[in-house]
Amino acid sequence: GLVASTAPAELSAPAASAVAGDLVPRLAEQIGQGKATVVLKSDGSAFGTALETSLRGWGYTVTTEPESKDPKAIKLAYVLASVDGQILARLSTGTIEIGRVYAATATGAQPASPISLMTRN
């Protein structure tokens, strides 16, 4: 199973939106744009809300119900952590993990590392 989703409470809404807006297209490259129902394990944080909005914007159906009726549903969890003034973000499904470090700015967040992609069989 996936880990519980967590994001720091101090993450601002603009930073959360910037991070979600950067990671969701990378996720879409791996799972296909808008081709699946995403079961989101959200923690109710600003990032969880921003991620759900971004996923819907990319055409995904999003549910927070752990038992989706769609047999091809993709379970998605996230972990964000603040480390030395930067934000480490990771999206996880049963088969892939996408991660990146971001630098918080006055207006949001900017990528501070390349995308890291890990696939599992």
C-alpha positions as CSV (number, residue, x, y, z in Angstrom):
1,G,0.0,0.0,0.0
2,L,0.9,3.6,-0.3
3,V,2.1,5.8,2.6
4,A,-0.3,8.4,4.1
5,S,-0.1,11.7,2.3
6,T,1.5,14.6,4.2
7,A,2.5,18.2,3.5
8,P,3.7,20.9,5.9
9,A,1.0,23.2,7.2
10,E,3.3,26.2,6.6
11,L,3.4,25.6,2.8
12,S,1.6,28.6,1.2
13,A,-1.2,28.2,-1.3
14,P,0.9,29.8,-4.1
15,A,3.8,27.4,-3.4
16,A,1.5,24.4,-3.2
17,S,-0.1,25.4,-6.6
18,A,3.3,25.9,-8.2
19,V,4.6,22.5,-7.0
20,A,1.4,20.7,-8.0
21,G,1.3,22.5,-11.4
22,D,4.9,21.3,-12.0
23,L,4.5,17.6,-10.9
24,V,1.1,16.7,-12.4
25,P,2.3,17.1,-16.1
26,R,5.2,14.8,-15.2
27,L,2.8,12.3,-13.7
28,A,0.6,12.6,-16.9
29,E,3.7,11.7,-19.0
30,Q,3.9,8.4,-17.1
31,I,0.3,7.4,-16.7
32,G,-1.4,9.1,-19.7
33,Q,-3.2,12.4,-19.6
34,G,-6.7,12.1,-18.2
35,K,-7.0,8.4,-18.9
36,A,-7.6,7.2,-15.4
37,T,-9.5,7.7,-12.1
38,V,-7.0,8.9,-9.5
39,V,-7.7,7.8,-5.9
40,L,-6.1,10.6,-3.9
41,K,-4.9,10.0,-0.3
42,S,-5.2,13.6,0.7
43,D,-4.4,15.1,4.1
44,G,-6.6,18.2,3.7
45,S,-3.5,20.5,3.2
46,A,-3.1,23.3,0.8
47,F,-1.0,21.0,-1.3
48,G,-3.7,18.3,-1.3
49,T,-6.2,20.8,-2.6
50,A,-3.8,22.2,-5.2
51,L,-2.9,18.7,-6.4
52,E,-6.6,17.7,-6.8
53,T,-7.3,20.9,-8.7
54,S,-4.3,20.3,-11.0
55,L,-5.3,16.7,-11.6
56,R,-8.8,17.7,-12.6
57,G,-7.3,20.4,-14.8
58,W,-5.4,17.7,-16.7
59,G,-8.7,15.7,-17.2
60,Y,-8.4,13.1,-14.4
61,T,-11.4,12.0,-12.4
62,V,-10.4,12.4,-8.8
63,T,-11.9,10.6,-5.8
64,T,-10.8,10.4,-2.2
65,E,-12.8,7.2,-1.6
66,P,-10.2,4.4,-0.9
67,E,-12.3,1.8,-2.7
68,S,-12.9,3.1,-6.2
69,K,-15.4,1.3,-8.4
70,D,-13.0,1.8,-11.3
71,P,-10.8,-1.4,-11.4
72,K,-8.1,0.6,-13.3
73,A,-8.0,3.4,-10.7
74,I,-4.6,4.7,-9.8
75,K,-3.9,5.2,-6.1
76,L,-1.8,8.4,-5.5
77,A,-0.2,9.6,-2.4
78,Y,2.2,12.5,-1.8
79,V,4.8,13.5,0.7
80,L,6.2,17.0,1.0
81,A,8.9,18.0,3.5
82,S,10.7,21.2,4.3
83,V,14.4,20.8,4.4
84,D,16.9,23.7,4.8
85,G,14.4,26.2,3.4
86,Q,13.6,24.0,0.4
87,I,10.6,21.7,-0.3
88,L,11.1,18.1,-1.1
89,A,8.0,16.8,-3.0
90,R,7.2,13.2,-4.0
91,L,4.2,11.7,-5.7
92,S,3.8,7.9,-5.4
93,T,1.6,5.3,-7.1
94,G,1.9,1.6,-7.0
95,T,4.3,1.6,-10.0
96,I,6.0,5.0,-10.0
97,E,7.5,7.7,-7.8
98,I,8.2,11.2,-9.0
99,G,10.2,13.6,-6.9
100,R,11.7,17.0,-7.1
101,V,13.2,19.7,-4.8
102,Y,11.7,23.2,-4.9
103,A,13.0,26.5,-3.6
104,A,10.2,28.6,-2.0
105,T,9.8,32.1,-3.3
106,A,7.8,35.1,-2.4
107,T,5.3,34.2,-5.1
108,G,5.3,30.4,-4.9
109,A,8.1,27.9,-5.6
110,Q,10.6,27.2,-8.4
111,P,12.2,23.8,-9.2
112,A,15.7,23.5,-7.6
113,S,16.6,20.0,-8.9
114,P,15.9,17.8,-11.9
115,I,12.9,15.4,-11.8
116,S,13.6,12.1,-10.2
117,L,11.6,9.2,-11.6
118,M,11.6,5.7,-10.2
119,T,9.5,2.8,-11.6
120,R,8.5,-0.5,-10.0
121,N,7.4,-3.7,-11.7
